Amino acid sequence: MRYLLLALALFSIQSYSAQKVFNKSEISPIPSEKQPVRSIYLIGDAGEAPDDQSGVKILGPMLQLDPEASVIFLGDNIYPRGLHKKSDERRTEDEASIIAQMDVVKGHKGPAFFIPGNHDWEQGKPDGRDMVKRQQKFVEDYLGDDDHFMPDKACPGPEIVEVGDVVIIAIDTQWWLHRHEKSIGEADGCNVLDAAGFMVDFKEALKKYRAINTWWW
């Protein structure tokens, strides 16, 4: 029987992966009689310094065995407060954190997406929106196209991506919590004019795709 595999290889479980050291022989492909329709790997809180990204280190070998798999980085891609300006002395460390993640999916055949988290929004500080937009540009420049970061332009979403027979509805929950300037409306390149408009679009998306495999974050 064909089935969908949601690879909840919850790579935010840093405590577990820090205790267990995996070698390549322990990461085995799925038995041929149980091949998934599609694999989607979710990884959150990966934005530590490269040497501390234990989950990212596990992800690399798994993608080599599953070249068509999709990957979603669920936020907090750069600790502690997102991607600073090039003139900031913290910029080098910021770049190193997210480059280590991007290198795992650069050249990967399957789709890969980054969604911002509260740390990427400068932990709710006034420059949070600029931090997110700066990170988006850096990710897209490094990976070579504009399909790897969502929602776009620090907007709340919903942003819809069809990956085969799976629909991903991306939303930025930190947008709702941010108390300072944030993107909204056509002037900022967003599809919704306000929070009420977001809820209308979100409900319509859930209704439209209710008959197929729909996941939202």
C-alpha positions as CSV (number, residue, x, y, z in Angstrom):
1,M,0.0,0.0,0.0
2,R,1.3,3.4,-0.9
3,Y,1.3,5.9,2.0
4,L,2.5,9.4,2.9
5,L,5.5,9.6,5.2
6,L,5.6,12.7,7.3
7,A,9.2,12.5,8.4
8,L,8.8,14.0,11.8
9,A,12.4,13.5,12.3
10,L,12.0,16.3,14.7
11,F,15.4,17.7,14.5
12,S,14.6,20.2,17.2
13,I,15.2,17.3,19.6
14,Q,18.7,18.5,20.1
15,S,18.9,16.9,23.5
16,Y,18.3,13.4,22.0
17,S,20.6,13.8,19.1
18,A,23.3,15.2,21.3
19,Q,23.2,12.0,23.4
20,K,23.1,9.7,20.4
21,V,25.8,9.8,17.7
22,F,24.5,8.4,14.4
23,N,26.7,6.8,11.8
24,K,25.8,6.4,8.2
25,S,25.2,2.6,8.6
26,E,22.4,3.3,11.0
27,I,20.5,5.5,8.6
28,S,18.8,3.1,6.2
29,P,16.4,3.6,3.3
30,I,12.8,2.6,3.8
31,P,12.1,-1.1,2.8
32,S,11.1,-1.4,-0.8
33,E,7.7,-2.9,0.0
34,K,6.8,0.2,1.9
35,Q,8.0,3.0,-0.3
36,P,6.3,6.3,0.6
37,V,4.5,8.5,-1.9
38,R,6.4,11.4,-0.6
39,S,8.8,12.2,2.3
40,I,8.9,15.6,4.0
41,Y,11.5,16.3,6.6
42,L,10.7,19.0,9.2
43,I,13.6,20.6,11.1
44,G,13.2,23.4,13.6
45,D,15.5,25.4,15.9
46,A,18.4,24.6,13.7
47,G,20.1,28.0,13.9
48,E,22.9,27.3,16.4
49,A,26.5,27.6,15.5
50,P,27.4,25.0,12.8
51,D,29.3,22.7,15.3
52,D,26.1,22.5,17.4
53,Q,23.7,21.8,14.6
54,S,23.3,18.1,15.5
55,G,20.0,17.8,13.7
56,V,21.4,19.2,10.5
57,K,24.2,16.8,10.6
58,I,21.7,13.9,10.7
59,L,19.6,15.4,7.9
60,G,22.4,15.4,5.3
61,P,22.9,11.6,5.1
62,M,19.2,11.0,5.2
63,L,18.7,13.2,2.1
64,Q,21.4,11.4,0.3
65,L,19.3,8.3,0.7
66,D,16.1,10.1,-0.2
67,P,17.0,12.6,-3.0
68,E,13.4,13.5,-3.9
69,A,12.4,14.3,-0.3
70,S,11.1,17.8,0.6
71,V,12.6,19.7,3.5
72,I,11.1,22.5,5.6
73,F,13.1,24.5,8.1
74,L,10.5,25.6,10.6
75,G,12.1,28.7,12.0
76,D,14.7,30.0,14.3
77,N,17.2,29.5,11.5
78,I,19.7,32.0,13.0
79,Y,20.4,32.4,16.7
80,P,20.1,34.5,18.6
81,R,18.5,37.4,16.8
82,G,18.4,36.8,13.0
83,L,20.6,38.0,10.2
84,H,22.3,41.4,11.0
85,K,23.5,44.0,8.5
86,K,26.8,43.4,6.7
87,S,28.4,46.1,8.8
88,D,27.6,44.4,12.1
89,E,30.3,42.3,13.7
90,R,27.9,39.5,14.3
91,R,27.1,39.1,10.6
92,T,29.9,36.4,10.0
93,E,28.5,34.2,12.7
94,D,24.9,34.7,11.5
95,E,25.9,33.7,8.0
96,A,27.7,30.6,9.2
97,S,24.7,29.4,11.0
98,I,22.3,29.4,8.1
99,I,24.9,28.5,5.4
100,A,25.4,25.2,7.3
101,Q,21.7,24.5,6.9
102,M,21.6,25.6,3.3
103,D,24.6,23.6,2.3
104,V,22.6,20.4,3.2
105,V,19.9,21.3,0.7
106,K,21.9,23.1,-2.0
107,G,21.8,21.0,-5.1
108,H,19.2,18.7,-3.5
109,K,16.6,17.6,-6.1
110,G,13.6,17.9,-3.8
111,P,12.0,21.1,-2.6
112,A,13.4,22.9,0.4
113,F,11.9,25.8,2.2
114,F,12.8,28.1,5.1
115,I,10.1,29.7,7.4
116,P,11.1,32.4,9.9
117,G,10.7,32.0,13.6
118,N,10.8,34.4,16.5
119,H,14.6,34.5,16.7
120,D,14.7,35.4,13.0
121,W,12.3,38.3,13.9
122,E,15.0,39.6,16.2
123,Q,13.1,38.0,19.1
124,G,10.3,40.6,18.7
125,K,12.6,43.6,18.6
126,P,11.9,46.7,16.4
127,D,14.0,45.6,13.5
128,G,12.4,42.2,13.3
129,R,10.8,42.7,9.9
130,D,14.0,43.9,8.3
131,M,15.8,40.9,9.8
132,V,13.4,38.5,8.1
133,K,13.5,40.3,4.7
134,R,17.3,40.3,4.9
135,Q,17.4,36.6,5.6
136,Q,15.1,35.9,2.7
137,K,17.3,37.7,0.3
138,F,20.4,36.0,1.7
139,V,18.8,32.5,1.4
140,E,17.5,33.2,-2.1
141,D,20.8,34.6,-3.3
142,Y,22.8,31.7,-1.9
143,L,20.4,28.9,-3.2
144,G,20.0,30.7,-6.5
145,D,16.3,31.2,-6.8
146,D,13.3,32.8,-5.0
147,D,11.4,29.6,-4.2
148,H,13.1,28.7,-0.9
149,F,11.7,31.2,1.6
150,M,8.1,31.6,2.7
151,P,6.0,33.5,3.4
152,D,7.4,36.1,1.1
153,K,8.5,39.6,2.2
154,A,7.9,39.1,5.9
155,C,4.2,38.8,5.2
156,P,1.9,36.6,7.3
157,G,0.8,34.3,4.5
158,P,-1.0,32.1,3.8
159,E,1.4,31.0,1.0
160,I,0.4,27.8,-0.8
161,V,2.9,25.4,-2.3
162,E,1.9,22.2,-4.1
163,V,4.5,19.4,-3.8
164,G,3.2,16.5,-5.8
165,D,0.0,15.3,-4.1
166,V,0.7,17.3,-1.0
167,V,-0.3,20.9,-0.4
168,I,1.7,23.0,2.1
169,I,0.1,26.1,3.5
170,A,2.8,28.3,5.0
171,I,2.0,31.0,7.6
172,D,4.2,33.0,9.8
173,T,2.8,32.9,13.3
174,Q,5.5,35.3,14.7
175,W,3.9,38.0,12.5
176,W,0.9,37.9,14.7
177,L,3.0,38.3,17.9
178,H,5.3,41.0,16.6
179,R,4.4,44.4,18.2
180,H,6.5,46.6,15.9
181,E,6.5,47.4,12.2
182,K,5.5,44.4,10.0
183,S,4.5,43.8,6.4
184,I,0.9,44.1,5.4
185,G,-1.1,45.1,2.4
186,E,-0.2,45.7,-1.3
187,A,2.4,48.4,-0.4
188,D,4.5,45.7,1.3
189,G,3.9,43.1,-1.3
190,C,1.4,41.1,0.8
191,N,-1.7,39.4,-0.5
192,V,-3.8,40.3,2.6
193,L,-4.7,43.8,3.8
194,D,-5.1,42.9,7.5
195,A,-5.5,40.1,10.0
196,A,-9.1,39.6,9.1
197,G,-8.2,39.2,5.4
198,F,-5.6,36.6,6.4
199,M,-8.2,34.5,8.2
200,V,-10.5,34.7,5.1
201,D,-7.7,33.5,2.8
202,F,-6.6,30.8,5.2
203,K,-10.1,29.4,5.6
204,E,-10.6,29.4,1.9
205,A,-7.3,27.6,1.3
206,L,-8.3,24.9,3.9
207,K,-11.6,24.5,2.2
208,K,-10.2,24.4,-1.3
209,Y,-7.7,21.7,-0.5
210,R,-9.7,19.8,2.1
211,A,-9.9,16.7,-0.1
212,I,-6.2,16.2,-0.4
213,N,-3.2,15.9,1.9
214,T,-2.9,19.4,3.4
215,W,-0.4,20.4,6.0
216,W,0.0,23.9,7.4
217,W,2.7,25.6,9.5
